[in-house]
Amino acid sequence: MSESVILQDDQPVDPDDELLVSFMDGELSQTDRKRVEKRLVDEKNFRERLQSLQTGWEWLDELPEESSSEQLVASTIELVVTDIAPSPSQTKRNLSDSRKPFLVALLCGLGLVGGVSGVVAMRNAELRKEIEDVAIVEHLDAYELGGNDIEFLRELARNPRWSQMLNAQRDVGRLQPPALLGQTDDPDQNLDLIKSLPQNQRRQLESQLKKFRSYAPSRQRSIREIAKSVSQQSDQSTLLATMDAYAQWYDTLTDDQKDGIRSNDSDKRQAAVEDAIESTLDGLLKRSGTMISSENLDQLYFGLTLVWVARTNEDPKLLRSLSEASKSVAIARQVNVDYAAKMLKLVAMSQLVDDRPLPERFRNGISSLIRSPSRSGGPGPSRGPDTGGPNRDGRMSGRDGGRRGVSGFPGVRDSPLAKLFLGLSPITDTELESLTEFLDDETLDDLDSLTNLKHEIDRQFAFESIMRIWCFEAIRRQVTAIEQDNRSMLEKYLSKEEGDRDRLDLLPPDELKRGLDQSSRSFGRR
Amino acid sequence: MLRVREDDAAAYEELVRKFHPRLVRLMRTMGPRPDLAEDLTQETFMRVWRARHRYEAGAKFSTWLFTIAGNVARNSARSLGRRHEVNEVDAPSLPDTSGAMGILASNALEASGQMPTRLVEGAERAEVVRLAVQALGERQRMALMLSRFENMSYAEIAETMGLTTKAVKSLLSRARVNLREVLQPYIDAGVISNEVDP
């Protein structure tokens, strides 16, 4: 191949080639288009020429697409900001004109480069004031809420329960990181800090600044005075941190709790604060199930199976009850006996750690699989004495109107299910303690934070509550995995992403089935 | 762009985000070297910012943007000294195709002299196509990229490149003929399939 094959711009091109290229580009008039189409039908050479011209065109798709680059966008914007930064020789009027884009650039997700000289910017008093306002608005909620009651906030900071609550929130990621600005009056330092903020934080500041600017001048003045007053306190740093944390926490309280805290009676106020702190800690406990990683949940489940094995070794009747119950349920519910066995085992394991009625434990199909009446409306005993028997309203559940208890079971008290659940005693403290060996260090740290309470009895209660919540979550994941695995082939196929379905469509039937089975099994550990 | 004209920095950032991948792709073929594509893209956006007050309402932004991009690419090539000075009105640019053509020539010869043992795949195929495009003249390349990847009409390409529609038609015809000529030996040698993967 030589360069001579390449047509230069001044060299003639074959008229048919030119015609065909225009045809492919849709640039021909209707008349010309029809003429070309007729020739394509009649002339084989003409058709082949079209195909050959199409070849190179289609191959251009091989050129890689360029992906979006945040780095390129950010550096481009930085160059622009450098371009618009005011120079010392500019007049004040020019500076005012560029002030808005400068501060907008500062906060509207634009970065600053080192080329923006702090010295240059700080010569401008107006701009300095702007930076000060930005430092104020970072703590806007704190100043508005607690600015007039500094002593209350100092007292709060001295409250050990408050500190425990903050530590727990911080450790489980429910407390925003400390503010960066406002720790110093130095505008140069604040400007550097603003430069270092990520884009989303800068946008947040911009939003706060707009809010502040919308206030009446008197209100703005008042907030500035509070900010100045706080900055002059000897414990300024701690005070500001408490104010920020208080503002965040206050937002999460109920109206009643807020009313109590706003009370003028100091005793009532103190009591309201203590109640609200306890309520927050309780909420953290309850939500702790979402704080644990799936890897730790898998490990916990493994630990629970060891507990289960130990229990069934001690009492072999449990396994017999499980086997009989599985067969009964499989017949009654017309499901696969393996599926029934897996589900019932998980329900039984959940019985170890959770004594709520079954419909409260599992709000999904597993409840319909086992619709066994008990005093509380679900299977198994509560921590009280064994009662069994009909539901609270006296009716038995089941399709047959409950004449025989759960459909297919001879009677509640004697049913294999009842024997299984009633034969299980709750998990012991020692067993719960042993399960902590399956948690990683980070999770153990979270557990410590959540249970770091003053009194031993409170610590123990918190520990048991959290471990039970985590154990139940581990079991619930397994239930979901098995339910997913039990879906029909069509249901599994339809749950796939479009790209995966396209890939599966091309497989032979046996590979397709294997592909659907394997991808289901990959969800969660069995 | 009208908001950018009013110094709206957020609007400008939006434009940068939207157009930068397309510009980078253009600059990979139009710039003197592929690795300069991002720098040239940034330079283009800087020029857009500086010229924002001159943007006319009613003008299509992409046409304006790619006009600037073409100028940036051309200037970069000149400043790197890899091309002769070109009078854009009178004479066609003299493409420095020797590098690309040489590589393609040697590959094609090698391919035709051997039993095709494998198809060129993936990145190698992309490289063959990139070199084929690189082998075209600068104006043919620009017209090809604008037509193929920006879906511009002949009239829009003409406005972007400062040419007549007739000139664009001729440029594109030559570009596609040349692509065919450059890639055909690869197809004939069985090194690349005649069929494009779906």
Interface residues (C-beta under 8 A of the other chain):
Chain A: M1 S2 E3 V5 I6 L7 Q8 D9 D10 Q11 V13 D14 D17 E18 V21 S22 D25 E27 S52 L53 T55 G56 W57 E58 W59 L60 D61 E62 L63 P64 E65 E66 S67 S68 S69 L72 V73 S75 T76 I77 L79 V80 V81 D83 K100 P101 V104 A105 C108 G109 L110
Chain B: D7 A9 A10 Y12 E13 V16 R17 H20 P21 R22 V24 R25 R28 T29 E38 T41 Q42 F45 M46 W49 R50 A91 P92 S93 L94 P95 T97 S98 M101 L104 A105 A108 L109 R125 A126 V128 V129 R130 A132 V133 A135 L136 G137 R139 Q140 L144 S147 R148 F149 S153 Y154 K169 S170 L171 L172 S173 R174 R176 V177 N178 L179 R180 E181 V182 L183 Q184 P185 I187 I192 N194 V196
